[in-house]
Amino acid sequence: MEAVVEQSITRDAPVHLEGLGKEYGHFTALKALDLTVAQGTSLGFLGPNGAGKSTTIKIMTNLIRPSRGRASLFGIDVRREPTRALARIGAVIETPEFYGYLSPVETLAYAGRLRGMSSKDLHNRSEAVLKEVKLTDWADHRIQEFSKGMKQRLAIAQSLLNEPDLLILDEPTSGLDPRGMAEVRDVIKSLKDQGRTIFMSSHLLGEVQEVCDDVALLNHGELLIRGSVRELSRGADTSLIQATFLLSATPQDLEALATLPGVEEVKASGDSTVDLRISGGEEGQARVLEAMIGRGLKVITYRPLGSSLEQLYLDRIQESDRL
């Protein structure tokens, strides 16, 4: 009975992809992707440019057809019943384009009428979504005055008009300056805190770590890893550590460090600073620190260079590129 219930929950999940594949002639953009996103989850769909992220999202939103497999949203097959499947989603795909002579209020009114919304609902929802994306003060300004970041926030507002249960965002900060990126991320974090289900593609690991609970890593159209940000960070086997000593380490000290179990590389990066690549996760890091102290080295700082998740990301991408 439990297996039947679990299977039903999986099939009715906001996102359920089974054996999804796509070819463009002789080029395989997506191999056989299996992926499920549970209600209330914020998933970072991560991978380098050309990994197959946008192809997946375009299949999910019925912009292109898969070569095989199926994509279901809330248990509804996107290809067979696109209108029903897409009724509960909001999406921002690629760079949004707007009529520059319109204002946000006019743009939302136009989009709402296309969705069949009443004038009353349109008025109420327009006010609400513009407030959510912090564009209330710009509601009646011409969009041609807007920065890229403001346009991206307006695109998110438009996607929220129908109060979607699932929000699909394709590279939402692509092409933005640092300020615009920060503004868009703040909006996404606010939506996540409301408990919305979010499926967000990105090639920026730091962005995904900042706004997502779970990560799915894609490369060459193939899913490499899937799990929570916390679990994957803890489970990453290899890490880069920088150690700073009170006195400079001798060549003999460096040679001794290089022979320690788990130490894959030792490189002096300054008079009293050493960079180490260490395997074995957190336990491996602890063993190396104990060995340094055991040799009489006075360690001032011992810190990771980048996150362990970042190292896991790079390692898996490099492995995938070699295949």
The 8 nearest C-alpha neighbors of each residue, nearest first, counted from 0:
[[1, 3, 2, 4, 5, 6, 7, 8],
 [2, 0, 4, 3, 5, 6, 7, 8],
 [3, 1, 5, 0, 4, 6, 7, 8],
 [2, 4, 6, 0, 1, 5, 7, 8],
 [5, 3, 7, 1, 6, 2, 8, 0],
 [6, 4, 2, 8, 7, 3, 1, 9],
 [5, 7, 9, 3, 4, 8, 2, 10],
 [6, 8, 4, 10, 9, 5, 11, 3],
 [9, 7, 5, 11, 6, 10, 12, 4],
 [10, 8, 6, 12, 7, 11, 5, 35],
 [9, 11, 7, 74, 8, 12, 6, 15],
 [10, 12, 74, 73, 8, 9, 7, 13],
 [11, 13, 73, 9, 14, 37, 10, 8],
 [14, 12, 73, 72, 38, 36, 37, 11],
 [15, 13, 72, 36, 12, 35, 71, 73],
 [14, 16, 35, 71, 34, 70, 12, 10],
 [15, 17, 70, 34, 33, 69, 35, 19],
 [18, 16, 33, 19, 69, 68, 32, 70],
 [19, 17, 31, 68, 32, 33, 20, 16],
 [18, 20, 68, 32, 31, 17, 69, 67],
 [21, 19, 29, 30, 31, 67, 66, 65],
 [20, 22, 66, 29, 65, 28, 27, 30],
 [23, 21, 27, 26, 28, 24, 66, 25],
 [22, 24, 26, 25, 27, 21, 28, 66],
 [23, 25, 26, 22, 27, 21, 28, 66],
 [26, 24, 23, 27, 22, 28, 21, 29],
 [25, 27, 23, 24, 22, 28, 21, 29],
 [26, 28, 22, 29, 21, 23, 25, 30],
 [27, 29, 220, 51, 21, 22, 26, 30],
 [28, 30, 220, 20, 21, 27, 51, 31],
 [29, 31, 20, 220, 221, 32, 27, 21],
 [32, 30, 18, 19, 20, 29, 33, 221],
 [31, 33, 19, 18, 30, 17, 34, 222],
 [34, 32, 17, 16, 18, 31, 19, 35],
 [33, 35, 16, 15, 32, 36, 17, 14],
 [36, 34, 15, 14, 16, 37, 9, 12],
 [37, 35, 14, 13, 12, 15, 40, 38],
 [38, 36, 12, 40, 13, 39, 35, 14],
 [37, 39, 40, 196, 13, 12, 36, 195],
 [38, 40, 196, 194, 195, 37, 41, 197],
 [41, 39, 196, 38, 37, 42, 197, 36],
 [40, 42, 197, 211, 212, 196, 198, 213],
 [43, 41, 213, 198, 211, 214, 197, 40],
 [42, 44, 214, 199, 207, 45, 211, 200],
 [45, 43, 200, 215, 199, 214, 42, 201],
 [44, 46, 216, 201, 202, 43, 200, 215],
 [45, 47, 202, 217, 216, 50, 218, 48],
 [48, 46, 202, 50, 49, 218, 45, 217],
 [47, 49, 50, 202, 46, 51, 52, 201],
 [48, 50, 51, 47, 219, 52, 218, 28],
 [49, 51, 218, 219, 220, 48, 47, 46],
 [52, 50, 220, 54, 28, 49, 53, 29],
 [53, 51, 55, 54, 50, 200, 56, 44],
 [54, 52, 56, 55, 51, 57, 169, 200],
 [53, 55, 57, 51, 52, 56, 58, 28],
 [56, 54, 58, 52, 53, 57, 59, 51],
 [55, 57, 59, 53, 58, 54, 60, 52],
 [56, 58, 62, 60, 54, 59, 55, 63],
 [57, 59, 61, 63, 55, 56, 60, 64],
 [60, 58, 56, 57, 61, 70, 55, 77],
 [59, 61, 57, 58, 62, 56, 85, 77],
 [62, 60, 58, 63, 59, 57, 77, 78],
 [61, 63, 57, 60, 58, 64, 59, 56],
 [64, 62, 58, 61, 57, 65, 54, 60],
 [63, 65, 58, 61, 66, 62, 78, 21],
 [66, 64, 21, 67, 20, 58, 63, 19],
 [65, 67, 21, 20, 22, 64, 68, 19],
 [68, 66, 20, 65, 19, 21, 69, 18],
 [69, 67, 19, 18, 17, 20, 65, 70],
 [70, 68, 17, 19, 16, 71, 18, 67],
 [69, 71, 16, 77, 59, 76, 15, 17],
 [72, 70, 76, 75, 15, 74, 77, 14],
 [71, 73, 14, 13, 75, 74, 84, 15],
 [74, 72, 13, 11, 12, 75, 71, 14],
 [73, 75, 11, 10, 72, 71, 12, 76],
 [76, 74, 71, 84, 72, 73, 77, 80],
 [75, 77, 71, 79, 78, 80, 70, 84],
 [78, 76, 81, 84, 80, 71, 79, 70],
 [77, 79, 76, 81, 80, 61, 64, 70],
 [80, 78, 76, 77, 81, 75, 84, 82],
 [79, 81, 77, 83, 82, 78, 76, 84],
 [80, 82, 77, 84, 83, 78, 85, 79],
 [81, 83, 85, 84, 80, 86, 77, 79],
 [84, 82, 86, 81, 85, 80, 75, 87],
 [85, 83, 81, 75, 77, 82, 72, 86],
 [84, 86, 88, 82, 87, 83, 81, 60],
 [85, 87, 83, 84, 88, 82, 163, 81],
 [88, 86, 163, 164, 85, 165, 84, 89],
 [89, 87, 163, 165, 85, 166, 86, 164],
 [88, 90, 158, 166, 163, 159, 167, 165],
 [91, 89, 167, 158, 166, 168, 92, 88],
 [92, 90, 168, 169, 167, 154, 155, 158],
 [91, 93, 169, 90, 168, 94, 95, 170],
 [92, 94, 169, 95, 91, 170, 171, 53],
 [93, 95, 96, 92, 151, 173, 91, 171],
 [96, 94, 154, 93, 151, 97, 150, 92],
 [97, 95, 94, 98, 150, 154, 99, 151],
 [96, 98, 99, 95, 142, 106, 101, 150],
 [99, 97, 100, 101, 96, 142, 143, 106],
 [98, 100, 143, 142, 101, 97, 141, 102],
 [99, 101, 141, 98, 142, 143, 102, 97],
 [102, 100, 141, 99, 98, 105, 142, 106],
 [101, 103, 141, 139, 105, 140, 104, 142],
 [104, 102, 106, 138, 105, 107, 139, 101],
 [105, 103, 107, 102, 106, 138, 108, 139],
 [106, 104, 108, 102, 103, 107, 101, 109],
 [105, 107, 103, 109, 108, 104, 102, 101],
 [106, 108, 110, 104, 109, 105, 111, 103],
 [109, 107, 105, 111, 106, 110, 112, 104],
 [108, 110, 106, 112, 107, 111, 105, 113],
 [111, 109, 107, 113, 108, 112, 106, 114],
 [110, 112, 114, 108, 113, 116, 109, 107],
 [111, 113, 115, 114, 109, 116, 110, 108],
 [112, 114, 110, 111, 115, 109, 116, 108],
 [115, 113, 111, 112, 116, 110, 161, 109],
 [114, 116, 112, 113, 111, 117, 110, 118],
 [117, 115, 111, 112, 114, 121, 120, 118],
 [116, 118, 120, 119, 121, 115, 112, 111],
 [119, 117, 121, 120, 122, 116, 112, 108],
 [118, 120, 122, 121, 117, 123, 116, 124],
 [121, 119, 123, 117, 122, 118, 124, 116],
 [120, 122, 118, 124, 119, 123, 125, 117],
 [121, 123, 119, 125, 120, 124, 118, 126],
 [124, 122, 120, 126, 121, 125, 127, 119],
 [123, 125, 127, 121, 126, 122, 120, 160],
 [126, 124, 122, 128, 127, 123, 121, 129],
 [125, 127, 124, 123, 129, 128, 130, 122],
 [126, 128, 124, 130, 125, 129, 131, 123],
 [127, 129, 131, 156, 130, 125, 126, 124],
 [130, 128, 134, 135, 132, 131, 126, 127],
 [129, 131, 133, 127, 128, 135, 132, 134],
 [132, 130, 128, 129, 133, 127, 186, 156],
 [131, 133, 129, 130, 134, 152, 186, 156],
 [134, 132, 130, 131, 135, 129, 136, 152],
 [133, 135, 129, 137, 136, 132, 130, 138],
 [136, 134, 138, 129, 130, 137, 133, 126],
 [137, 135, 134, 138, 133, 139, 140, 129],
 [138, 136, 134, 140, 135, 139, 103, 102],
 [137, 139, 135, 103, 104, 136, 140, 134],
 [140, 138, 102, 137, 104, 103, 141, 136],
 [141, 139, 102, 137, 138, 142, 103, 144],
 [140, 142, 102, 143, 101, 100, 144, 99],
 [143, 141, 99, 144, 145, 102, 101, 140],
 [142, 144, 99, 141, 145, 100, 98, 101],
 [145, 143, 142, 141, 146, 140, 99, 100],
 [146, 144, 142, 143, 149, 150, 147, 141],
 [145, 147, 149, 148, 150, 144, 179, 143],
 [148, 146, 150, 149, 151, 175, 145, 179],
 [147, 149, 179, 151, 146, 150, 175, 152],
 [148, 150, 152, 146, 151, 147, 145, 153],
 [151, 149, 153, 147, 152, 148, 154, 145],
 [150, 152, 154, 148, 153, 149, 147, 155],
 [151, 153, 149, 155, 154, 150, 132, 183],
 [152, 154, 156, 150, 151, 155, 157, 149],
 [155, 153, 151, 157, 152, 156, 150, 95],
 [154, 156, 158, 152, 153, 157, 159, 151],
 [157, 155, 153, 128, 159, 154, 158, 129],
 [156, 158, 154, 155, 159, 160, 107, 153],
 [159, 157, 89, 155, 156, 90, 160, 154],
 [160, 158, 156, 162, 157, 161, 89, 163],
 [161, 159, 157, 162, 158, 124, 156, 128],
 [160, 162, 163, 159, 158, 89, 87, 124],
 [163, 161, 159, 160, 164, 87, 89, 88],
 [164, 162, 88, 87, 165, 89, 161, 159],
 [163, 165, 87, 88, 195, 196, 162, 166],
 [166, 164, 88, 196, 163, 197, 89, 87],
 [165, 167, 89, 197, 88, 90, 198, 196],
 [168, 166, 90, 198, 199, 197, 89, 91],
 [167, 169, 199, 91, 90, 171, 92, 198],
 [168, 170, 92, 200, 171, 93, 199, 91],
 [169, 171, 201, 200, 173, 172, 168, 93],
 [172, 170, 169, 173, 168, 151, 91, 183],
 [173, 171, 180, 175, 170, 174, 183, 179],
 [172, 174, 170, 175, 171, 94, 180, 201],
 [175, 173, 172, 176, 147, 94, 180, 148],
 [176, 174, 179, 173, 172, 180, 148, 147],
 [175, 177, 179, 178, 180, 174, 148, 147],
 [178, 176, 180, 179, 181, 175, 182, 172],
 [179, 177, 181, 180, 176, 182, 175, 148],
 [178, 180, 148, 182, 176, 175, 181, 177],
 [181, 179, 177, 172, 183, 178, 182, 175],
 [180, 182, 184, 178, 179, 183, 185, 177],
 [183, 181, 179, 185, 180, 184, 178, 186],
 [182, 184, 186, 180, 185, 181, 152, 179],
 [185, 183, 187, 181, 186, 182, 188, 180],
 [186, 184, 188, 182, 183, 187, 181, 189],
 [185, 187, 183, 189, 184, 188, 132, 190],
 [188, 186, 184, 190, 189, 185, 191, 183],
 [189, 187, 191, 185, 190, 210, 186, 184],
 [188, 190, 192, 186, 187, 191, 185, 193],
 [191, 189, 187, 193, 192, 188, 195, 186],
 [190, 192, 188, 193, 194, 189, 195, 187],
 [193, 191, 189, 194, 190, 188, 195, 187],
 [194, 192, 190, 191, 195, 189, 188, 39],
 [195, 193, 39, 191, 192, 196, 190, 40],
 [196, 194, 39, 191, 193, 190, 197, 164],
 [195, 197, 39, 165, 40, 41, 38, 166],
 [198, 196, 41, 166, 165, 42, 167, 199],
 [197, 199, 167, 42, 41, 166, 168, 43],
 [200, 198, 168, 43, 44, 167, 169, 197],
 [199, 201, 44, 169, 170, 43, 45, 168],
 [202, 200, 170, 45, 203, 44, 199, 46],
 [201, 203, 46, 47, 45, 204, 48, 200],
 [204, 202, 201, 206, 205, 207, 45, 46],
 [203, 205, 207, 206, 208, 202, 309, 45],
 [206, 204, 208, 207, 203, 209, 309, 210],
 [205, 207, 209, 204, 203, 208, 210, 201],
 [206, 208, 204, 43, 211, 209, 205, 210],
 [209, 207, 205, 206, 211, 210, 204, 228],
 [208, 210, 206, 207, 205, 211, 184, 188],
 [209, 211, 188, 207, 208, 206, 187, 184],
 [212, 210, 41, 207, 42, 43, 213, 208],
 [213, 211, 41, 227, 228, 42, 40, 214],
 [214, 212, 227, 42, 228, 226, 211, 43],
 [213, 215, 43, 42, 226, 225, 227, 228],
 [214, 216, 225, 44, 224, 45, 43, 217],
 [217, 215, 45, 224, 223, 46, 222, 44],
 [216, 218, 222, 46, 221, 223, 50, 45],
 [217, 219, 50, 220, 221, 46, 222, 316],
 [220, 218, 50, 221, 51, 28, 217, 29],
 [219, 221, 29, 51, 28, 218, 30, 50],
 [220, 222, 218, 217, 219, 30, 223, 29],
 [221, 223, 217, 216, 224, 32, 218, 220],
 [224, 222, 216, 217, 221, 218, 315, 225],
 [223, 225, 216, 215, 222, 226, 217, 214],
 [226, 224, 215, 214, 216, 223, 227, 213],
 [227, 225, 213, 214, 231, 228, 230, 215],
 [226, 228, 213, 230, 229, 212, 214, 231],
 [227, 229, 213, 231, 230, 212, 232, 214],
 [228, 230, 232, 227, 231, 233, 212, 213],
 [231, 229, 233, 227, 232, 228, 234, 226],
 [230, 232, 234, 233, 228, 229, 235, 227],
 [233, 231, 308, 229, 307, 230, 234, 235],
 [234, 232, 230, 231, 235, 229, 280, 307],
 [233, 235, 231, 232, 230, 236, 280, 307],
 [236, 234, 311, 232, 233, 307, 237, 231],
 [235, 237, 280, 279, 278, 234, 238, 311],
 [238, 236, 278, 277, 235, 280, 279, 310],
 [237, 239, 277, 307, 276, 310, 240, 278],
 [238, 240, 276, 304, 303, 275, 277, 241],
 [241, 239, 303, 275, 302, 304, 274, 238],
 [240, 242, 274, 302, 273, 301, 303, 275],
 [243, 241, 301, 273, 300, 272, 274, 240],
 [242, 244, 272, 300, 299, 271, 298, 273],
 [245, 243, 298, 246, 299, 271, 297, 247],
 [244, 246, 297, 299, 298, 247, 243, 271],
 [247, 245, 244, 271, 248, 297, 296, 270],
 [246, 248, 271, 270, 244, 249, 245, 272],
 [247, 249, 252, 271, 246, 250, 253, 244],
 [248, 250, 252, 251, 247, 253, 254, 246],
 [251, 249, 253, 252, 254, 248, 255, 247],
 [250, 252, 254, 249, 253, 255, 248, 256],
 [253, 251, 249, 255, 250, 254, 248, 256],
 [252, 254, 256, 250, 255, 251, 257, 249],
 [255, 253, 251, 257, 256, 252, 250, 258],
 [254, 256, 252, 258, 253, 257, 251, 259],
 [257, 255, 253, 259, 258, 254, 252, 262],
 [256, 258, 254, 255, 259, 265, 262, 253],
 [259, 257, 255, 256, 260, 254, 262, 261],
 [258, 260, 256, 262, 257, 261, 255, 287],
 [261, 259, 262, 258, 283, 287, 263, 257],
 [260, 262, 278, 277, 263, 283, 279, 259],
 [263, 261, 277, 259, 260, 264, 257, 276],
 [262, 264, 276, 277, 261, 257, 278, 265],
 [265, 263, 276, 275, 262, 257, 266, 277],
 [266, 264, 275, 257, 274, 276, 267, 273],
 [267, 265, 274, 273, 268, 275, 264, 253],
 [266, 268, 273, 269, 272, 274, 265, 270],
 [269, 267, 273, 272, 266, 274, 270, 271],
 [270, 268, 272, 271, 267, 273, 247, 243],
 [269, 271, 247, 272, 268, 267, 248, 246],
 [270, 272, 247, 244, 269, 243, 246, 248],
 [273, 271, 243, 269, 268, 242, 270, 267],
 [272, 274, 267, 242, 268, 266, 241, 243],
 [275, 273, 241, 266, 240, 265, 267, 242],
 [276, 274, 265, 240, 264, 239, 277, 241],
 [275, 277, 239, 264, 263, 238, 262, 240],
 [278, 276, 262, 238, 261, 237, 263, 275],
 [279, 277, 237, 261, 236, 280, 283, 238],
 [280, 278, 283, 236, 282, 261, 237, 281],
 [279, 281, 236, 283, 282, 278, 235, 237],
 [280, 282, 284, 283, 285, 279, 233, 236],
 [283, 281, 285, 284, 280, 279, 286, 287],
 [282, 284, 279, 286, 280, 281, 285, 278],
 [283, 285, 281, 287, 282, 286, 288, 280],
 [284, 286, 282, 288, 283, 287, 289, 281],
 [287, 285, 289, 283, 288, 284, 290, 282],
 [286, 288, 290, 284, 289, 285, 291, 283],
 [287, 289, 291, 285, 290, 286, 284, 292],
 [290, 288, 286, 292, 287, 291, 293, 285],
 [291, 289, 293, 287, 288, 292, 286, 294],
 [292, 290, 288, 294, 293, 289, 296, 287],
 [291, 293, 295, 289, 296, 294, 290, 288],
 [292, 294, 290, 291, 295, 289, 296, 288],
 [295, 293, 291, 292, 296, 290, 252, 289],
 [294, 296, 292, 293, 297, 291, 290, 298],
 [297, 295, 292, 291, 294, 298, 244, 293],
 [296, 298, 244, 245, 295, 299, 292, 246],
 [297, 299, 244, 300, 243, 296, 245, 242],
 [298, 300, 244, 243, 245, 297, 301, 242],
 [301, 299, 243, 242, 298, 302, 244, 241],
 [302, 300, 242, 241, 243, 240, 299, 298],
 [301, 303, 241, 240, 300, 304, 242, 239],
 [304, 302, 240, 239, 305, 241, 306, 238],
 [305, 303, 239, 240, 241, 302, 306, 238],
 [306, 304, 303, 309, 307, 239, 310, 308],
 [305, 307, 309, 308, 303, 304, 310, 232],
 [306, 308, 310, 309, 232, 238, 235, 311],
 [309, 307, 232, 311, 306, 310, 312, 235],
 [308, 310, 312, 306, 307, 311, 313, 305],
 [309, 311, 307, 313, 312, 308, 314, 238],
 [310, 312, 308, 314, 235, 309, 313, 315],
 [313, 311, 309, 310, 315, 314, 308, 316],
 [314, 312, 310, 316, 311, 315, 317, 309],
 [313, 315, 311, 317, 316, 312, 310, 318],
 [316, 314, 318, 312, 317, 313, 319, 311],
 [315, 317, 319, 313, 318, 314, 320, 312],
 [318, 316, 320, 314, 319, 315, 313, 321],
 [319, 317, 315, 321, 316, 320, 314, 322],
 [318, 320, 316, 317, 322, 321, 315, 218],
 [319, 321, 317, 318, 322, 316, 219, 218],
 [322, 320, 318, 319, 317, 316, 315, 314],
 [321, 319, 320, 318, 317, 219, 316, 315]]
